[in-house]
Amino acid sequence: MEADELLLRVAGGDQRAFEDLYTLVSGPVFGLVKRVVRDPAQSEEVAQEVLLELWRSAGRFDPGRGSALAWVLTLAHRRAVDRVRSARAAVDREQREALRAQAPAFDQVAEEVEAGLEREWVRRCLNRLTALQRQSVTLAYYDGYTYREVAERLSLPLGTVKTRMRDGLTRLRDCLGGAA
């Protein structure tokens, strides 16, 4: 029996005709798909999708427009091209995402310049403190000592250190314009 007749019977729901049609067209479908897709595993998957589509859409076949084999191979070619385009689009998306992930989310040069300017501003403001205030603030904020440790290092009462720190931080805040 020819593919045209089998496909018309498949359109009517004939399962035996589908088995015969499957046997007749599965080789050419797989071969065409494999030439387009190139990956054997993907080709098998696409060929199965085409044959399943063949069962579902056999009623759309019009013998007046061409042979059944040409129609089936057209379905296979379209599905294979769709798979290749989809895979290529996925690779393109992944590459764009990888490039986006590599690109800095900020202007590194501008950030470094700004950080340098901020350090200089803080340095100037620290120099406006009294020597005792600057020493207390530096020990606590740059060297990481607690108020109690600063008091021990300077051999001063804890209350005196807290007062110097409060006054020093208030002057720094005023100098930095409320940014600290």
N, C-alpha and C positions, 0 to 999 in steps of 0.2 A: 504494500500500500504506500502511496506517495505522501509526502509531508503535507501537501495541501489538504488532502482528504482527511488525514489524521488530525490536523489542526482544527478542521471544521467539526469533527466528531468530539474533540476535546472541548470545544466551545459549548457543545451540548452536554458536557459533564461526563463523557465516556472515559473512565479511568484506565481501561485496557488500551484505548487509543493513546492516552497520555504515556503509558509505559512504552509503547512502540515508538511514539514520537521522541521520547526522552532518549531511547537507545539510538535513534537515527540522528538526532541533532546535538547530543551532549558532547561528542568529540569535536565537531567543528566549532561549537560555542566555546569550549574550553581553550582550544587552539587560538581562536581569535582574541579572546580575553587575555590569554597569557602573552601574546605578542604586544598588546597594549599596556597591560599592567606590569608585566615582567616578573613580579614576585609570585612564585608558585602557590604559596598558601593564600595570598590575596586573590589570585586568579581562581582558585577553587571556590573561594567564598563568593566571588562575583558571579561565577558560572552558576552556582546553586541559586543565587538570587534571581538570575535571568530565567532559569528553568522554573522557579516558583512563580515568577511574574508571568511566564508563559501559561501556566495552569490557570492563573487568576484572570488574565486578560485575553485569552484566546478568542473571545467574542469580538474583540476589536479588529481581528484580522479580516482584511478585505481582499479576496482572491482577484478582484478586478484591478488591484493596484500593484500586484507583483506576486512572486512565489512565497510560499510559507517559509522556506529556508532563508530567503532574502529578508523577510520580515523578522524572523528569529535572530538572524545575525545582526540586523540593524539594532534590535533591542540590546543584544550583547555588546555591540560596539558602544552604544550610548552609555550603558551602565559602566563599562570599563573606563571610558573617558571621564565619566563623573567621578569614579573612584580615584583616578590619577589626579584630577583637579582637586579633589577633596584632600588627598594626601599632600599635594604640593602646597595648598593653602594652609594646612596644619603646620607644615615645615616653615613656611613663611611667617606664620604667626609666632611660632616658637623662636625663630631668629630675631624677629622684631622685639619680642619680649626679652630675649637675652641681651640684645643691644640696649634696651631701655634699662635693664637691671644693671648693666655695666656703667652706663652714663651717670655721672654724679647728679644728685637731685638738687645741687646748689652750685653756685659759682665758687670754686675752691679758692681762687686767687682773691676774689672780693672778700670772702670769709676771713682769709688770713690777714689781709690788710685791715679789715675792721677789728679783728681780734688784737692786732698790734696797736692800733689806735686806742682801743679800750684799755689795754695794759698800760700804755703811756699816760692816759688820763688818770687811771687809778694811781700810778706811781706819783704823778704830780700832786694828787690829793693827799696821798700818804705823807708826802714831804711837807704838807701844810700842818700836819699834826705836831704836837709837842713830841720831843724825843721819847718821853715815857709812854705816851699814848701809842705812838708808832711801834715801839718795842712790844707792848702788850698785844696790840692788834696783829702784828706780824707773827708773834709766837703762836697765837691762837688760830689765826686763819691761814697762814702760809705754812707753818710748821706742824699744825694739827694738835697742839696741846690744849687740854681742858683749862678752864679758868683756875682750877685748883693747882694744876701742874705749872701754869704760868706764875702763879703766886709763889710756889715753891722755888722755881728757877730764879725768880727775881728777889727772893727772900722778903716778900711783902705780905701783908695781911690780905686774905681773900677779898674782903670788902673793898680795899683800896684798888685791887686789880679790877674788880667789877665796875667800880666808878670810872677808872681810866678807860676801860673798854667801852662803857656806855657813852662817855663823853667823846671818845675817839670815833666811835661808829656814828654818832650824831653829826660830828663835823664832816666825816666822809660822806654821809648821805646828803648833807647840804652842798658839799663841793661837787658831788656827782649829779646834782639836780634831782634828787629823790629816786634815782635809779638803783641805789644800793639798798 
